[in-house]
Amino acid sequence: MRKLFTLICFFISINSNGQFLKEVYNDFLKYGTFYVAGDISNSYQTQRPNYFIRTDPDNLYAIPEVIDNTVYHPFDYRYGIGIRKLARFDYEIKAKPYYDGTENNKALSSPTAAVQGLEYLVHYERERERSEEFSNLRYFLRHTGKHHIVKIEQRKEGNVGFHYASAEVRGRLPIGKKFSISAGAMLRFHEKAYGYNPVEIWLNEMNDYGNAANTWYTLGHQYGYSDHYTSYSMDGAPTIYDWIWLDPEGNVAAYGDKDFRDRVMPDLMNRYNNEQWDLLSAFMEVAPVVGFDFYHYRKNFWIHSYGSYLLPYHKYVKGEEQFSYLHRNGWGKEGHTADHAVTDGEQWSDYQAGIIFGWKISKSIGIFAEGEYTKFWDSEIFNSSVGINFTFR
């Protein structure tokens, strides 16, 4: 009896696990696609080569050597791996008979989905463009129900230094079959200190006498450059008296303060900013969000419009708040102004909206238009297209 009971429990366990795995497959993997893909292409090359000449050190006027100074980039490439389960709207036509990670489904930006249920995208890729190598990733998970939307997303675009993550929960209210509104809260993560320019703040600091606390050229001293008042002449020209700037190795870096300002300072300013930004930890803030979605589709006419609006009630829950976007206008000629530092800062609104429109006027003529605009912090991203198709019959 004990062996029989054990055997019965074993088969029940197998059946239960099998049922569980079947449910996991149906809910998560069924209709999903796993892909590995890549591409190779020619890199951009300048239309006309660049040359310079190298002269004989013992005879300046001898026949020089012509040197090709053109920058030749190796081929561009992209390879990636991912798994996806995203429903297409009726107007979205699958461009290729396969997936390779370059697709841009409207499901990724629209607040609601084409179908209810679970959708996801997990994608990672490496890319080289004009000799620059970087990585991109996008993680997207959303569950849409009749009365709720839950979404988690992370995105990184290495070529533009964009790294962003968010999580949101919304209640959803359908109004008829075509229109819905939603409201909830969104948690956003970002590494970049939007609105914070360290070198501008450093240059605008003032001392007790109302003068500049940091003269602009002293930034060079911080990085090992030195200035020396001296005289020099070039090619028999009159003698010039000015400050000669030497780099940390003792080589001449600039002839005069103006030359130093124009040629050397830009790199030092960028270096200073990058060092100061690297000292900051990542930021995380939460804000209420509302949205809408309207979708109408017929074979000869369709329109899909959507939008999300983050209300100006942002609360930072991670990161040094005085360097956050709340205090982007809190920096004056005396640094971070005391009055602004003790306040809640200056709120702002972020939003995203898009529209897709198509009309087949006849069997031969069709017009289309689509566009999307996103404003997050001080970044603006937009794209649009419009056109007409005529089919000869």
ABEGO torsion letter per residue (X at the ends): XAAAAAAAAAAAAAAAAAAAAAAAAAAAABGBBBBBBBBBBBBBBBABBBBBBBBBAABAABBBBBBBABBBBBBBBBBBBBBBBBBBBAABBBABABBAGABBBAAAABABBABBEBBBBBBBBBBBBGGBBBBBBBBBBBBBBAABBBBBBBBBBAAAGBBBBBBBBBBBBBBEAABBBBBEBBBBBBABBBGBBAAAAAAABBBAAGBBABBAAAAAAAAGBBBBBBBBBBGGBBBBBBBBBBBAAGBBABBEAAAAAAAAAAAAAAAAAAAAAAABBBBBBBBBBBBBBBBBBBAABBBBBBBBBBBBBBBBABEBAAABAAAAAABBAAEBBAAAAABAEBBBBBBBBBBBBBBBABAABBBBBBBBBBBBEABBBBBBBBBBBBBBX
